[in-house]
Amino acid sequence: MKFRIALLAATVFAAPFALPHAAKAQPVTGLYVAGGIGYNLQESQKAKDIYAGGEGVRYDARLTTHNGYTGEGSIGYGLGNGFRFEIEGDYFENRFDKAKLAGDAFPAGGRNRQFGAFANALYDFDVGVPYLYPYVGGGVGYQESYFDNLDFAGASFTKERGSLAYQGIAGISFPIPGAPGLSATAEYRFTALANSRKFDGSIDGLPLTAKVEHEYNNSVQVGLRYAFGVAAPMAPQPAPTPAPVASPAPTPARTYLVFFDWDKSSLTPRATEIIAEAASDSHTAQTTTIDVSGYTDTSGTPTYNQGLSERRAQAVAAQLVSDGVPMSEIETHAYGETHLLVPTGPGVREPQNRRVEIVLQ
């Protein structure tokens, strides 16, 4: 058991540092809520030093349960780079099945109910498959374990005891088309109570005590996660074409390129210089319209890139207005990862494609 727990912990906490070399983070940005329900398999629990006052004899027992169910709900915050953090409340319930005591097996009745809270840290991945994003994580918290009318071989317990707890999580999310911010999830959780607990009961009118060791749960859940503030993506627009000028000597359109750092929509010092030059030229040239078009490379998902290109275009337009260009003269467009300046395959970080084009018409 200790080896398996150590292996699970090593996998959960090493994955965020090892896997980014093989896969891109699927960013969840901002506040989200999530919940799930599922099937719980509880491993047998060892009850040590079962002692009835006055008898002077101590026994050990092994408690087993039927498969049960579980549910959880959480509220969290995504940093936009794959990492997210959440607070979770959970519930487990399994009915007792048997108690093995002194070489004999006795039928057991009652329920083992467990509930509490965890603080979790998780990391999402983009493995290049549309609508399929695996994630891993872990958490620490506190759980109450309630023996609800446990009885076997004439002994009975109805008691609630708490313990520090930890868990490992591995799952997959599936963004739902047509519902921005909503994803279906499927996941496995290993949840463990770290400390032993002492339960009080009775047998034949005598007080009874038992020390129960660690409790382990293996659960499989399905659920939903909703991220707030995710707007529906803008439909890609065709590349702009300059309108024909009915003049024998038309003034050629002027184009300015503003480049961005990877996964950023903030302006660099060089970008502000180029925008200032475009704003100045728009005052001296016979400009009727200023087209501001945002683009990205192919390193993110199409949906995410569409929104990123829109934010880049809006950042440039806002700077043009700050530099004295009337907003009424500016038209913004967002093209995502379409119309690449440098043709690449999917998942490629190409600096020349992370741009906004300013065209003075």
Backbone hydrogen bonds, N-H to C=O, Kabsch-Sander energy under -0.5 kcal/mol:
donor,donor_aa,acceptor,acceptor_aa,energy
5,I,1,M,-2.3
6,A,2,K,-2.3
7,L,3,F,-2.5
8,L,4,R,-2.4
9,A,5,I,-2.5
10,A,6,A,-2.3
11,T,7,L,-2.2
12,V,8,L,-2.5
13,F,9,A,-2.3
14,A,10,A,-1.6
15,A,11,T,-1.8
17,F,14,A,-1.2
18,A,14,A,-1.8
19,L,15,A,-2.6
21,H,18,A,-1.1
22,A,19,L,-2.4
23,A,19,L,-1.7
24,K,126,D,-1.7
29,T,27,P,-0.5
30,G,28,V,-0.5
30,G,78,G,-2.8
32,Y,76,G,-2.3
33,V,226,Y,-2.2
34,A,74,S,-2.3
35,G,224,L,-2.1
36,G,72,E,-2.4
37,I,222,V,-2.3
38,G,70,T,-2.4
39,Y,220,V,-2.2
40,N,68,G,-2.1
41,L,218,N,-3.1
42,Q,40,N,-0.6
43,E,41,L,-0.5
43,E,216,Y,-2.2
45,Q,63,L,-2.6
47,A,45,Q,-0.6
47,A,61,A,-2.9
48,K,46,K,-0.6
48,K,211,K,-3.9
50,I,59,Y,-3.5
51,Y,49,D,-0.5
51,Y,209,T,-2.4
52,A,57,V,-0.7
53,G,51,Y,-0.5
53,G,207,P,-2.2
55,E,52,A,-2.1
56,G,52,A,-0.7
59,Y,50,I,-1.9
61,A,47,A,-2.8
62,R,100,K,-1.7
63,L,45,Q,-3.3
63,L,61,A,-0.5
64,T,98,K,-2.5
66,H,95,R,-3.2
68,G,40,N,-2.8
69,Y,93,E,-1.8
70,T,38,G,-1.8
71,G,91,Y,-2.0
72,E,36,G,-2.4
73,G,89,G,-2.3
74,S,34,A,-2.9
75,I,87,I,-2.0
76,G,32,Y,-2.8
77,Y,85,F,-2.7
78,G,30,G,-2.7
79,L,83,F,-2.7
80,G,28,V,-1.6
84,R,122,L,-2.2
85,F,77,Y,-2.2
86,E,120,N,-2.0
87,I,75,I,-2.5
88,E,118,F,-2.8
89,G,73,G,-2.7
90,D,116,G,-1.9
91,Y,71,G,-2.1
92,F,114,Q,-3.1
93,E,69,Y,-2.1
94,N,112,N,-2.0
96,F,110,G,-2.3
97,D,64,T,-3.1
98,K,64,T,-1.0
99,A,106,F,-2.4
100,K,62,R,-2.4
101,L,99,A,-0.7
101,L,104,D,-3.3
102,A,60,D,-0.8
104,D,101,L,-2.0
106,F,99,A,-2.8
108,A,97,D,-2.4
109,G,151,D,-2.1
111,R,148,D,-2.2
112,N,94,N,-3.4
113,R,111,R,-0.6
113,R,146,Y,-2.5
114,Q,92,F,-2.4
115,F,144,E,-1.9
116,G,90,D,-1.3
117,A,142,Y,-2.0
118,F,88,E,-2.4
119,A,140,V,-2.6
120,N,86,E,-2.6
120,N,118,F,-0.5
121,A,138,G,-2.5
122,L,84,R,-2.8
123,Y,136,V,-2.6
124,D,82,G,-2.4
125,F,134,P,-2.4
126,D,24,K,-5.1
127,V,125,F,-0.6
127,V,132,L,-0.6
132,L,129,V,-1.2
133,Y,173,S,-2.4
135,Y,171,G,-2.7
136,V,123,Y,-1.8
137,G,169,I,-2.2
138,G,121,A,-2.0
139,G,167,Q,-2.1
140,V,119,A,-1.6
141,G,165,A,-2.4
142,Y,117,A,-2.1
143,Q,163,S,-2.7
144,E,115,F,-3.4
145,S,161,R,-3.8
146,Y,113,R,-3.7
146,Y,144,E,-0.5
147,F,145,S,-0.6
147,F,159,K,-3.0
148,D,111,R,-2.8
148,D,146,Y,-1.0
149,N,147,F,-1.0
150,L,157,F,-2.1
151,D,109,G,-1.4
152,F,155,A,-2.0
155,A,152,F,-2.7
156,S,202,S,-2.1
157,F,150,L,-2.9
158,T,200,D,-0.6
159,K,147,F,-1.3
161,R,145,S,-2.7
163,S,143,Q,-2.1
165,A,141,G,-2.4
166,Y,192,A,-2.1
167,Q,139,G,-2.1
168,G,190,F,-1.9
169,I,137,G,-2.8
170,A,188,Y,-2.2
171,G,135,Y,-2.8
172,I,186,A,-2.6
173,S,133,Y,-2.5
174,F,184,A,-3.2
176,I,182,L,-2.7
179,A,176,I,-1.8
182,L,179,A,-2.2
183,S,225,R,-2.7
184,A,174,F,-2.4
185,T,223,G,-2.4
186,A,172,I,-2.1
187,E,221,Q,-2.4
188,Y,170,A,-3.1
189,R,219,S,-2.6
190,F,168,G,-2.1
191,T,189,R,-0.6
191,T,217,N,-2.5
192,A,166,Y,-2.7
193,L,215,E,-2.5
194,A,164,L,-3.1
194,A,192,A,-0.5
195,N,164,L,-0.6
197,R,212,V,-2.7
199,F,197,R,-0.5
199,F,210,A,-3.2
201,G,208,L,-3.7
202,S,156,S,-2.0
203,I,206,L,-2.1
204,D,154,G,-0.6
206,L,203,I,-2.2
208,L,201,G,-2.5
209,T,51,Y,-2.1
210,A,199,F,-2.1
211,K,48,K,-2.8
212,V,197,R,-3.2
212,V,210,A,-0.6
213,E,46,K,-2.6
215,E,193,L,-0.5
217,N,191,T,-2.9
218,N,41,L,-2.5
219,S,189,R,-2.6
219,S,217,N,-0.5
220,V,39,Y,-2.1
221,Q,187,E,-2.7
222,V,37,I,-2.5
223,G,185,T,-2.2
224,L,35,G,-1.9
225,R,183,S,-2.7
226,Y,33,V,-3.1
227,A,181,G,-2.6
228,F,31,L,-2.4
228,F,226,Y,-0.5
230,V,227,A,-0.7
231,A,229,G,-0.8
237,Q,334,A,-0.5
246,A,244,P,-0.6
247,S,245,V,-2.2
254,R,360,L,-1.4
256,Y,358,I,-2.6
258,V,356,V,-2.6
260,F,354,R,-2.3
264,K,261,D,-1.7
272,T,268,T,-2.0
273,E,269,P,-1.5
274,I,270,R,-2.0
275,I,271,A,-2.4
276,A,272,T,-2.2
277,E,273,E,-2.0
278,A,274,I,-2.3
279,A,275,I,-2.6
280,S,276,A,-2.3
281,D,277,E,-2.5
282,S,278,A,-1.9
283,H,279,A,-0.8
283,H,280,S,-0.9
284,T,280,S,-0.9
285,A,281,D,-2.7
287,T,282,S,-0.5
287,T,285,A,-2.0
290,I,329,E,-3.0
291,D,289,T,-0.6
291,D,359,V,-2.5
292,V,331,E,-3.2
293,S,291,D,-0.5
293,S,357,E,-2.4
294,G,333,H,-2.5
295,Y,355,R,-2.5
296,T,336,G,-2.4
298,T,348,V,-1.1
305,N,301,T,-2.9
306,Q,302,P,-2.1
307,G,303,T,-1.6
308,L,304,Y,-2.2
309,S,305,N,-2.6
310,E,306,Q,-1.5
311,R,307,G,-2.1
312,R,308,L,-2.1
313,A,309,S,-2.2
314,Q,310,E,-2.3
315,A,311,R,-2.0
316,V,312,R,-2.0
317,A,313,A,-2.4
318,A,314,Q,-2.3
319,Q,315,A,-1.6
320,L,316,V,-2.3
321,V,317,A,-2.1
322,S,318,A,-1.9
323,D,319,Q,-1.6
324,G,321,V,-1.8
325,V,320,L,-2.3
329,E,326,P,-1.6
330,I,327,M,-1.6
331,E,290,I,-2.7
333,H,292,V,-2.5
335,Y,294,G,-2.5
338,T,335,Y,-2.2
347,G,298,T,-2.3
348,V,345,G,-0.7
350,E,348,V,-1.0
353,N,350,E,-1.4
354,R,350,E,-0.6
354,R,351,P,-1.1
355,R,353,N,-1.4
356,V,258,V,-2.3
357,E,293,S,-2.5
358,I,256,Y,-3.1
358,I,356,V,-0.5
359,V,291,D,-2.6
359,V,357,E,-0.6
360,L,254,R,-3.0
360,L,358,I,-0.5
361,Q,289,T,-3.1
361,Q,359,V,-0.7
